């Protein structure tokens, strides 16, 4: 697996998708884990001025799915379960999400992710289960 070519391929396939619209960036990708970032903009905030929970959920879910795919090259995955804990509000700067596979079998992968603010404080964490579907399109 060549991480730089995998990242480039994923960036190309994300053009015009929700991921692209959100402005998320895939910083690193390997079988050991994934790092995703988002430069928080006003349109990412909810009505009380903090990062919308759906943005947290999207980044955490996506990072965990990418981690599952990095562990199983050539396979596609879909989320079957997503569990989130929102721990601290964030409204400025760059959000950094790290994700890794905790366990995998032939058909399923269990993952975990953590979201940190620019100061390195933990803002949210999640776990997810992904069904391994087979080859990517």
DSSP file (Angstrom, degrees, kcal/mol; ACC not computed):
  #  RESIDUE AA STRUCTURE BP1 BP2  ACC     N-H-->O    O-->H-N    N-H-->O    O-->H-N    TCO  KAPPA ALPHA  PHI   PSI    X-CA   Y-CA   Z-CA
    1    1 A X              0   0    0      0, 0.0     2,-0.8     0, 0.0    30,-0.1   0.000 360.0 360.0 360.0 124.8    0.0    0.0    0.0
    2    2 A X     >  -     0   0    0      1,-0.2     4,-2.5    28,-0.0     3,-0.3  -0.884 360.0-159.3 -99.2 104.8    1.4    3.4   -1.0
    3    3 A X  H  > S+     0   0    0     -2,-0.8     4,-2.6     1,-0.2     5,-0.2   0.855  87.4  51.6 -56.0 -40.4   -0.2    5.9    1.4
    4    4 A X  H  > S+     0   0    0      1,-0.2     4,-2.1     2,-0.2    -1,-0.2   0.902 113.2  43.7 -67.8 -38.9    0.4    9.0   -0.8
    5    5 A X  H  > S+     0   0    0     -3,-0.3     4,-2.5     2,-0.2    -1,-0.2   0.862 113.5  52.2 -73.2 -33.2   -1.2    7.4   -3.9
    6    6 A X  H  X S+     0   0    0     -4,-2.5     4,-2.5     2,-0.2    -2,-0.2   0.921 110.6  47.8 -64.6 -43.2   -4.0    6.0   -1.7
    7    7 A X  H  X S+     0   0    0     -4,-2.6     4,-2.6    -5,-0.2    -2,-0.2   0.926 112.7  48.8 -62.5 -44.6   -4.7    9.5   -0.3
    8    8 A X  H  X S+     0   0    0     -4,-2.1     4,-2.3     2,-0.2    -2,-0.2   0.911 111.4  49.7 -62.2 -42.5   -4.5   11.0   -3.8
    9    9 A X  H  X S+     0   0    0     -4,-2.5     4,-2.2     1,-0.2    -1,-0.2   0.914 112.9  46.8 -63.1 -42.8   -7.0    8.4   -5.1
   10   10 A X  H  X S+     0   0    0     -4,-2.5     4,-1.2     2,-0.2    -2,-0.2   0.885 110.3  52.8 -67.5 -38.5   -9.4    9.0   -2.3
   11   11 A X  H  X S+     0   0    0     -4,-2.6     4,-0.5     1,-0.2     3,-0.3   0.920 110.5  48.3 -61.1 -43.1   -9.2   12.8   -2.7
   12   12 A X  H >< S+     0   0    0     -4,-2.3     3,-1.0     1,-0.2    -2,-0.2   0.911 111.5  48.7 -63.7 -42.6  -10.0   12.4   -6.4
   13   13 A X  H 3< S+     0   0    0     -4,-2.2    -1,-0.2     1,-0.2    -2,-0.2   0.693 105.9  59.6 -73.1 -16.4  -13.0   10.1   -5.7
   14   14 A X  H >< S+     0   0    0     -4,-1.2     3,-2.4    -3,-0.3     6,-0.7   0.573  73.8 122.4 -87.3  -8.3  -14.3   12.5   -3.0
   15   15 A X  T << S+     0   0    0     -3,-1.0     3,-0.1    -4,-0.5     4,-0.0  -0.321  83.5   9.4 -58.8 128.1  -14.7   15.5   -5.4
   16   16 A X  T 3  S+     0   0    0      1,-0.3    -1,-0.3     2,-0.1     2,-0.1   0.449 105.7 115.9  83.7   0.8  -18.3   16.7   -5.4
   17   17 A X  S <> S-     0   0    0     -3,-2.4     4,-2.4     1,-0.1    -1,-0.3  -0.370  85.1 -97.5 -93.5 176.8  -19.3   14.5   -2.4
   18   18 A X  H  > S+     0   0    0      1,-0.2     4,-2.6     2,-0.2     5,-0.2   0.892 125.1  57.3 -59.1 -41.0  -20.4   15.6    1.1
   19   19 A X  H  >>S+     0   0    0      1,-0.2     4,-1.5     2,-0.2     5,-1.4   0.921 109.3  45.1 -54.5 -46.9  -16.8   15.1    2.3
   20   20 A X  H  45S+     0   0    0     -6,-0.7    -2,-0.2     1,-0.2    -1,-0.2   0.913 112.0  51.5 -64.7 -44.9  -15.6   17.6   -0.3
   21   21 A X  H  <5S+     0   0    0     -4,-2.4    -2,-0.2     1,-0.2    -1,-0.2   0.875 108.3  52.4 -60.9 -38.3  -18.5   20.0    0.6
   22   22 A X  H  <5S-     0   0    0     -4,-2.6    -1,-0.2    -5,-0.2    -2,-0.2   0.845 108.3-127.3 -67.0 -34.4  -17.6   19.8    4.2
   23   23 A X  T  <5 +     0   0    0     -4,-1.5    16,-0.5     1,-0.2    -3,-0.2   0.640  48.6 161.2  94.2  17.2  -13.9   20.7    3.5
   24   24 A X      < -     0   0    0     -5,-1.4     2,-0.4    14,-0.1    -1,-0.2  -0.345  24.6-150.5 -70.7 152.8  -12.4   17.7    5.4
   25   25 A X  E     -A   37   0A   0     12,-2.6    12,-2.5    -2,-0.0     2,-0.8  -0.988  11.9-138.3-129.3 135.5   -8.9   16.6    4.6
   26   26 A X  E     +A   36   0A   0     -2,-0.4    10,-0.2    10,-0.2     3,-0.1  -0.836  25.7 175.2 -89.9 110.1   -7.3   13.2    4.8
   27   27 A X  E     +     0   0A   0      8,-2.3     2,-0.3    -2,-0.8     9,-0.2   0.867  63.0   3.2 -87.1 -40.8   -3.8   13.9    6.4
   28   28 A X  E     -A   35   0A   0      7,-1.6     7,-2.0     2,-0.0     2,-0.3  -0.997  56.6-173.0-150.0 151.6   -2.6   10.3    6.8
   29   29 A X  E     +A   34   0A   0     -2,-0.3     2,-0.3     5,-0.2     5,-0.2  -0.961  23.0 134.7-148.4 121.3   -3.7    6.8    5.9
   30   30 A X  E >   -A   33   0A   0      3,-1.6     3,-1.0    -2,-0.3    40,-0.2  -0.966  65.7 -97.4-156.0 166.5   -2.1    3.5    6.9
   31   31 A X  T 3  S+     0   0    0     -2,-0.3    70,-0.3     1,-0.2     3,-0.1   0.736 123.0  57.7 -61.1 -19.6   -3.2    0.1    8.2
   32   32 A X  T 3  S-     0   0    0      1,-0.3     2,-0.3    68,-0.1    -1,-0.2   0.737 122.7 -51.9 -82.1 -23.7   -2.2    1.4   11.7
   33   33 A X  E <   -A   30   0A   0     -3,-1.0    -3,-1.6    67,-0.1     2,-0.3  -0.956  45.0-109.9 165.5 175.8   -4.6    4.4   11.6
   34   34 A X  E     -AB  29  99A   0     65,-2.3    65,-2.1    -2,-0.3     2,-0.4  -0.953  12.1-157.0-133.4 145.7   -6.0    7.5    9.9
   35   35 A X  E     +AB  28  98A   0     -7,-2.0    -8,-2.3    -2,-0.3    -7,-1.6  -0.996  14.9 179.4-126.2 128.0   -5.8   11.2   10.6
   36   36 A X  E     -AB  26  97A   0     61,-2.7    61,-3.4    -2,-0.4     2,-0.3  -0.955   5.9-166.9-123.9 142.1   -8.5   13.6    9.3
   37   37 A X  E     -AB  25  96A   0    -12,-2.5   -12,-2.6    -2,-0.4     2,-0.3  -0.912   9.4-168.2-129.2 159.6   -8.6   17.4    9.8
   38   38 A X  E     - B   0  95A   0     57,-1.9    57,-2.9    -2,-0.3     2,-0.9  -0.954  19.8-141.0-144.9 124.8  -11.2   20.1    9.3
   39   39 A X  E     - B   0  94A   0    -16,-0.5    55,-0.2    -2,-0.3     2,-0.1  -0.788  37.5-125.6 -82.2 108.9  -10.6   23.8    9.5
   40   40 A X        -     0   0    0     53,-2.7    53,-0.3    -2,-0.9     2,-0.3  -0.358  33.3-175.7 -66.0 128.1  -13.7   24.9   11.3
   41   41 A X    >   -     0   0    0     -2,-0.1     3,-2.2    51,-0.1     4,-0.4  -0.759  41.7 -99.0-117.4 164.4  -15.7   27.6    9.4
   42   42 A X  G >  S+     0   0    0      1,-0.3     3,-1.5    -2,-0.3     7,-0.1   0.839 120.7  60.2 -54.8 -34.6  -18.9   29.5   10.4
   43   43 A X  G 3  S+     0   0    0      1,-0.3    -1,-0.3     0, 0.0    -3,-0.0   0.601  96.5  62.2 -73.4  -7.0  -21.1   27.1    8.4
   44   44 A X  G <  S+     0   0    0     -3,-2.2     8,-2.7    47,-0.1    -1,-0.3   0.535  89.6  92.4 -87.2  -8.3  -19.9   24.2   10.5
   45   45 A X  B <   -F   51   0B   0     -3,-1.5     6,-0.2    -4,-0.4     2,-0.1  -0.493  69.5-132.7 -90.2 155.1  -21.4   25.7   13.6
   46   46 A X    >   -     0   0    0      4,-3.1     3,-1.7    -2,-0.2    -1,-0.1  -0.227  44.9 -79.1 -90.8-171.4  -24.8   25.1   15.1
   47   47 A X  T 3  S+     0   0    0      1,-0.3    -2,-0.0     2,-0.1    -1,-0.0   0.667 129.6  52.9 -68.6 -16.5  -27.2   27.8   16.4
   48   48 A X  T 3  S-     0   0    0      2,-0.2    -1,-0.3     3,-0.0     3,-0.1   0.299 120.7-103.7-102.1  10.3  -25.4   28.2   19.7
   49   49 A X  S <  S+     0   0    0     -3,-1.7     2,-0.3     1,-0.3    -2,-0.1   0.649  82.9 111.0  85.9  16.7  -22.0   28.8   18.0
   50   50 A X  S    S-     0   0    0      1,-0.1    -4,-3.1    39,-0.0    -1,-0.3  -0.819  81.7 -71.9-118.3 164.0  -20.3   25.5   18.5
   51   51 A X  B     -F   45   0B   0     39,-3.5    -6,-0.3    -2,-0.3    39,-0.1  -0.274  59.0-109.7 -55.6 128.6  -19.3   22.7   16.1
   52   52 A X    >>  -     0   0    0     -8,-2.7     4,-1.8     1,-0.1     3,-1.1  -0.330  17.3-128.7 -61.5 137.1  -22.5   20.9   14.9
   53   53 A X  H 3> S+     0   0    0      1,-0.3     4,-2.7     2,-0.2     5,-0.1   0.808 108.9  60.0 -57.7 -31.2  -22.8   17.4   16.3
   54   54 A X  H 3> S+     0   0    0      2,-0.2     4,-2.3     1,-0.2    -1,-0.3   0.806 102.3  52.1 -68.2 -29.1  -23.4   16.2   12.7
   55   55 A X  H <> S+     0   0    0     -3,-1.1     4,-2.5   -11,-0.2     5,-0.2   0.930 110.6  47.7 -70.8 -46.2  -20.0   17.5   11.7
   56   56 A X  H  X S+     0   0    0     -4,-1.8     4,-2.8     1,-0.2     5,-0.3   0.955 113.6  48.7 -53.5 -50.5  -18.3   15.6   14.5
   57   57 A X  H  X S+     0   0    0     -4,-2.7     4,-2.8     1,-0.2     5,-0.3   0.896 110.8  49.9 -60.0 -43.0  -20.3   12.5   13.6
   58   58 A X  H  X S+     0   0    0     -4,-2.3     4,-2.7     2,-0.2     5,-0.2   0.938 113.7  44.4 -62.4 -47.5  -19.4   12.8    9.9
   59   59 A X  H  X S+     0   0    0     -4,-2.5     4,-2.6     2,-0.2    -2,-0.2   0.917 116.9  45.2 -65.3 -43.2  -15.6   13.2   10.6
   60   60 A X  H  X S+     0   0    0     -4,-2.8     4,-2.3    -5,-0.2     5,-0.2   0.938 116.0  45.9 -66.2 -46.9  -15.5   10.4   13.2
   61   61 A X  H  X S+     0   0    0     -4,-2.8     4,-2.4    -5,-0.3    -2,-0.2   0.925 115.6  46.7 -60.9 -45.9  -17.6    8.0   11.0
   62   62 A X  H  X S+     0   0    0     -4,-2.7     4,-2.6    -5,-0.3    -2,-0.2   0.917 111.6  50.1 -65.3 -43.9  -15.5    8.8    7.9
   63   63 A X  H  X S+     0   0    0     -4,-2.6     4,-2.1    -5,-0.2    -1,-0.2   0.915 112.6  47.3 -61.9 -42.3  -12.2    8.5    9.7
   64   64 A X  H  X S+     0   0    0     -4,-2.3     4,-2.2     2,-0.2    -1,-0.2   0.900 111.7  50.6 -67.3 -39.2  -13.2    5.1   11.2
   65   65 A X  H  X S+     0   0    0     -4,-2.4     4,-2.3     1,-0.2    -2,-0.2   0.901 110.4  49.5 -63.5 -40.4  -14.4    3.9    7.8
   66   66 A X  H  X S+     0   0    0     -4,-2.6     4,-2.5     2,-0.2    -1,-0.2   0.881 109.1  52.6 -65.0 -37.8  -11.2    5.0    6.2
   67   67 A X  H  X S+     0   0    0     -4,-2.1     4,-1.6     2,-0.2    -2,-0.2   0.913 109.4  49.1 -63.3 -41.8   -9.2    3.1    8.9
   68   68 A X  H  X S+     0   0    0     -4,-2.2     4,-1.1     1,-0.2    -2,-0.2   0.907 112.8  47.4 -63.7 -41.4  -11.3    0.0    8.2
   69   69 A X  H  < S+     0   0    0     -4,-2.3     6,-0.4     1,-0.2    -2,-0.2   0.871 108.6  54.6 -68.4 -36.0  -10.6    0.3    4.4
   70   70 A X  H  < S+     0   0    0     -4,-2.5     3,-0.5     1,-0.2    -1,-0.2   0.838 108.1  50.1 -65.6 -31.1   -6.8    0.9    5.0
   71   71 A X  H  < S+     0   0    0     -4,-1.6     2,-0.3     1,-0.3    -1,-0.2   0.769 119.3  38.1 -75.1 -26.3   -6.7   -2.3    7.0
   72   72 A X  S >< S-     0   0    0     -4,-1.1     3,-2.0    -3,-0.2    -1,-0.3  -0.654  87.6-156.1-124.9  73.2   -8.5   -4.2    4.2
   73   73 A X  T 3  S+     0   0    0     -3,-0.5    -3,-0.1    -2,-0.3     3,-0.1  -0.170  77.8  19.9 -54.3 138.8   -7.1   -2.7    0.9
   74   74 A X  T 3  S+     0   0    0      1,-0.3    62,-1.3    -5,-0.1     2,-0.3   0.382 102.9 109.2  84.4  -4.3   -9.3   -3.1   -2.1
   75   75 A X  E <   -C  135   0A   0     -3,-2.0     2,-0.3    -6,-0.4    -1,-0.3  -0.741  58.5-142.5-103.2 151.5  -12.4   -3.6    0.1
   76   76 A X  E     -C  134   0A   0     58,-3.3    57,-3.0    -2,-0.3    58,-0.8  -0.836  17.9-161.2-107.0 153.7  -15.3   -1.2    0.6
   77   77 A X  E     -C  132   0A   0     -2,-0.3     2,-0.4    55,-0.2    55,-0.2  -0.938   8.9-159.6-133.1 154.3  -17.0   -0.8    4.0
   78   78 A X  E     -C  131   0A   0     53,-1.8    53,-2.8    -2,-0.3     2,-0.2  -0.990  30.7-107.2-132.4 145.2  -20.3    0.5    5.3
   79   79 A X  E     +C  130   0A   0     -2,-0.4    51,-0.3    51,-0.2     3,-0.1  -0.500  35.3 169.5 -70.4 130.5  -21.2    1.7    8.8
   80   80 A X  E    S+     0   0A   0     49,-3.3     2,-0.3     1,-0.4    50,-0.2   0.592  72.2  16.8-110.0 -21.0  -23.4   -0.7   10.7
   81   81 A X  E     -C  129   0A   0     48,-1.6    48,-2.2     2,-0.0     2,-0.4  -0.973  59.4-177.4-154.2 135.6  -23.1    0.9   14.1
   82   82 A X  E     -C  128   0A   0     -2,-0.3     2,-0.4    46,-0.2    46,-0.2  -0.988   3.3-178.0-137.7 125.6  -21.9    4.4   15.3
   83   83 A X  E     -C  127   0A   0     44,-2.8    44,-2.2    -2,-0.4     2,-0.3  -0.991   9.7-171.6-127.8 127.5  -21.6    5.4   18.9
   84   84 A X  E     -C  126   0A   0     -2,-0.4     2,-0.4    42,-0.2    42,-0.2  -0.899  17.6-164.0-124.2 147.8  -20.5    9.0   19.9
   85   85 A X  E     -C  125   0A   0     40,-2.8    40,-2.1    -2,-0.3     2,-0.7  -0.982  12.3-155.1-125.2 117.1  -19.6   10.8   23.0
   86   86 A X  E     +C  124   0A   0     -2,-0.4    38,-0.3    38,-0.2     3,-0.1  -0.846  22.5 167.8 -91.2 118.5  -19.5   14.6   22.8
   87   87 A X        +     0   0    0     36,-3.0     2,-0.3    -2,-0.7    37,-0.2   0.787  56.2   6.6-106.8 -34.9  -17.1   15.7   25.6
   88   88 A X  S    S-     0   0    0     35,-1.9    -1,-0.3    33,-0.1     2,-0.1  -0.993  73.6-108.6-153.1 143.3  -16.3   19.4   25.0
   89   89 A X        -     0   0    0     -2,-0.3     2,-0.3    -3,-0.1    35,-0.0  -0.379  30.4-173.1 -72.1 151.7  -17.4   22.2   22.7
   90   90 A X        +     0   0    0    -39,-0.1   -39,-3.5     1,-0.1     3,-0.1  -0.992  18.9 158.2-141.6 141.2  -15.2   23.5   20.0
   91   91 A X        +     0   0    0     -2,-0.3     2,-0.3   -41,-0.2   -47,-0.1   0.449  59.1  46.5-141.5  -5.7  -15.9   26.4   17.7
   92   92 A X  S    S+     0   0    0      2,-0.1    26,-0.4   -41,-0.0    -1,-0.2  -0.918  87.8  12.3-136.5 161.5  -12.6   27.7   16.3
   93   93 A X  S    S-     0   0    0    -53,-0.3   -53,-2.7    -2,-0.3     2,-0.5  -0.323  95.6 -27.0  82.6-154.5   -9.4   26.3   14.7
   94   94 A X  E     -B   39   0A   0    -55,-0.2     2,-0.4    -2,-0.1   -55,-0.2  -0.890  48.4-148.2-108.9 128.4   -8.7   22.9   13.3
   95   95 A X  E     -B   38   0A   0    -57,-2.9   -57,-1.9    -2,-0.5     2,-0.5  -0.813  14.5-160.1 -91.7 133.9  -10.3   19.8   14.5
   96   96 A X  E     -BD  37 116A   0     20,-2.6    20,-3.1    -2,-0.4     2,-0.5  -0.972   5.1-168.2-120.2 124.1   -8.1   16.7   14.3
   97   97 A X  E     -BD  36 115A   0    -61,-3.4   -61,-2.7    -2,-0.5     2,-0.4  -0.947   1.1-168.5-115.2 127.8   -9.6   13.2   14.2
   98   98 A X  E     -BD  35 114A   0     16,-2.5    16,-2.3    -2,-0.5     2,-0.3  -0.911  10.4-178.6-111.2 143.5   -7.5   10.1   14.7
   99   99 A X  E     +BD  34 113A   0    -65,-2.1   -65,-2.3    -2,-0.4     2,-0.3  -0.988   6.5 174.3-142.6 150.9   -9.0    6.6   14.0
  100  100 A X  E     - D   0 112A   0     12,-2.3    12,-2.3    -2,-0.3     2,-0.4  -0.985  35.1-105.4-151.1 158.0   -7.8    3.0   14.2
  101  101 A X  E     - D   0 111A   0    -70,-0.3    10,-0.3    -2,-0.3     3,-0.1  -0.739  25.5-176.3 -85.3 131.3   -9.2   -0.5   13.9
  102  102 A X  E    S-     0   0A   0      8,-3.1     2,-0.3    -2,-0.4     9,-0.2   0.787  71.4  -4.6 -93.9 -37.2   -9.6   -2.3   17.2
  103  103 A X  E     - D   0 110A   0      7,-1.8     7,-3.5     2,-0.0    -1,-0.4  -0.981  63.9-175.0-156.1 143.5  -10.7   -5.7   15.8
  104  104 A X  E     + D   0 109A   0     -2,-0.3     5,-0.2     5,-0.2     2,-0.2  -0.999   4.5 177.2-144.1 151.0  -11.4   -7.1   12.4
  105  105 A X        -     0   0    0      3,-3.2    -2,-0.0    -2,-0.3    27,-0.0  -0.626  55.0 -78.2-129.1-169.5  -12.7  -10.3   10.9
  106  106 A X  S    S+     0   0    0     -2,-0.2     3,-0.1     1,-0.2     0, 0.0   0.869 128.4  20.5 -63.1 -36.7  -13.4  -11.4    7.4
  107  107 A X  S    S+     0   0    0      1,-0.1    25,-3.1    24,-0.1     2,-0.3   0.592 122.7  43.8-111.1 -14.6  -16.8   -9.5    7.3
  108  108 A X  E     - E   0 131A   0     23,-0.2    -3,-3.2   -31,-0.0     2,-0.4  -0.949  51.2-164.6-137.7 153.0  -16.6   -6.9   10.1
  109  109 A X  E     -DE 104 130A   0     21,-2.0    21,-2.7    -2,-0.3     2,-0.5  -0.998   9.2-154.8-135.4 134.6  -14.3   -4.3   11.5
  110  110 A X  E     +DE 103 129A   0     -7,-3.5    -8,-3.1    -2,-0.4    -7,-1.8  -0.927  24.5 177.4-108.5 133.1  -14.6   -2.5   14.9
  111  111 A X  E     -DE 101 128A   0     17,-3.0    17,-1.8    -2,-0.5     2,-0.3  -0.800  19.9-154.0-132.3 166.3  -13.0    0.9   15.1
  112  112 A X  E     -DE 100 127A   0    -12,-2.3   -12,-2.3    -2,-0.3     2,-0.3  -0.988  11.4-173.7-141.3 153.3  -12.5    3.8   17.5
  113  113 A X  E     -DE  99 126A   0     13,-2.5    13,-2.4    -2,-0.3     2,-0.4  -0.982   9.7-157.6-145.1 154.4  -11.8    7.5   16.9
  114  114 A X  E     -DE  98 125A   0    -16,-2.3   -16,-2.5    -2,-0.3     2,-0.5  -0.997   8.6-150.7-133.8 138.5  -11.0   10.6   18.9
  115  115 A X  E     -DE  97 124A   0      9,-3.2     8,-3.4    -2,-0.4     9,-1.4  -0.942  16.9-171.9-112.0 128.8  -11.5   14.3   17.9
  116  116 A X  E     -DE  96 122A   0    -20,-3.1   -20,-2.6    -2,-0.5     6,-0.2  -0.904  17.0-131.5-120.8 145.1   -9.2   16.9   19.3
  117  117 A X    >   -     0   0    0      4,-2.3     3,-1.9    -2,-0.3   -22,-0.1  -0.254  45.6 -86.1 -81.7-178.9   -9.2   20.7   19.2
  118  118 A X  T 3  S+     0   0    0    -26,-0.4   -25,-0.1     1,-0.3   -23,-0.1   0.750 129.3  55.2 -62.6 -25.4   -6.3   22.8   18.2
  119  119 A X  T 3  S-     0   0    0      2,-0.1    -1,-0.3     1,-0.0    -3,-0.0   0.498 120.7-106.8 -85.1  -4.2   -4.9   22.8   21.7
  120  120 A X  S <  S+     0   0    0     -3,-1.9     2,-0.3     1,-0.3    -2,-0.1   0.537  70.2 146.6  90.4   7.5   -5.0   19.0   21.8
  121  121 A X        -     0   0    0      1,-0.1    -4,-2.3     2,-0.0     2,-0.4  -0.579  55.4-112.7 -77.9 139.2   -8.0   18.7   24.1
  122  122 A X  E     + E   0 116A   0     -2,-0.3    -6,-0.2    -6,-0.2     3,-0.1  -0.600  40.9 168.9 -73.4 123.0  -10.3   15.7   23.6
  123  123 A X  E     -     0   0A   0     -8,-3.4   -36,-3.0    -2,-0.4   -35,-1.9   0.722  61.2  -3.9-107.0 -31.7  -13.7   17.0   22.2
  124  124 A X  E     -CE  86 115A   0     -9,-1.4    -9,-3.2   -38,-0.3    -1,-0.4  -0.988  55.2-165.5-158.8 154.4  -15.4   13.8   21.1
  125  125 A X  E     -CE  85 114A   0    -40,-2.1   -40,-2.8    -2,-0.3     2,-0.3  -0.984  10.9-179.8-143.1 157.9  -14.8   10.1   20.8
  126  126 A X  E     -CE  84 113A   0    -13,-2.4   -13,-2.5    -2,-0.3     2,-0.3  -0.981  18.1-150.4-152.0 161.3  -16.6    7.4   19.0
  127  127 A X  E     -CE  83 112A   0    -44,-2.2   -44,-2.8    -2,-0.3     2,-0.3  -0.946  21.3-178.4-128.4 154.7  -16.7    3.7   18.2
  128  128 A X  E     -CE  82 111A   0    -17,-1.8   -17,-3.0    -2,-0.3     2,-0.4  -0.997  21.7-144.1-152.7 154.0  -18.1    2.1   15.1
  129  129 A X  E     -CE  81 110A   0    -48,-2.2   -49,-3.3    -2,-0.3   -48,-1.6  -0.975  20.6-165.3-119.5 136.7  -18.7   -1.2   13.4
  130  130 A X  E     -CE  79 109A   0    -21,-2.7   -21,-2.0    -2,-0.4     2,-0.5  -0.971  16.1-136.5-126.8 134.5  -18.3   -1.6    9.6
  131  131 A X  E     -CE  78 108A   0    -53,-2.8   -53,-1.8    -2,-0.4     2,-0.7  -0.762  21.7-133.5 -86.5 131.3  -19.4   -4.4    7.3
  132  132 A X  E     -C   77   0A   0    -25,-3.1   -55,-0.2    -2,-0.5     3,-0.1  -0.792  25.2-177.6 -88.9 117.2  -16.8   -5.3    4.8
  133  133 A X  E     -     0   0A   0    -57,-3.0     2,-0.3    -2,-0.7   -56,-0.2   0.685  36.3-108.3 -93.6 -21.2  -18.6   -5.5    1.5
  134  134 A X  E    S+C   76   0A   0    -58,-0.8   -58,-3.3   -27,-0.0    -1,-0.3  -0.898  71.5  12.0 123.1-158.5  -15.9   -6.6   -1.0
  135  135 A X  E    S-C   75   0A   0     -2,-0.3   -60,-0.3   -60,-0.3   -59,-0.1  -0.128  71.9-116.0 -59.9 147.7  -14.1   -4.8   -3.7
  136  136 A X              0   0    0    -62,-1.3    -1,-0.1     1,-0.1   -60,-0.1  -0.404 360.0 360.0 -77.5 159.6  -14.3   -1.0   -4.1
  137  137 A X              0   0    0     -2,-0.1    -1,-0.1     0, 0.0    -2,-0.1   0.496 360.0 360.0 -75.9 360.0  -15.9    0.5   -7.2
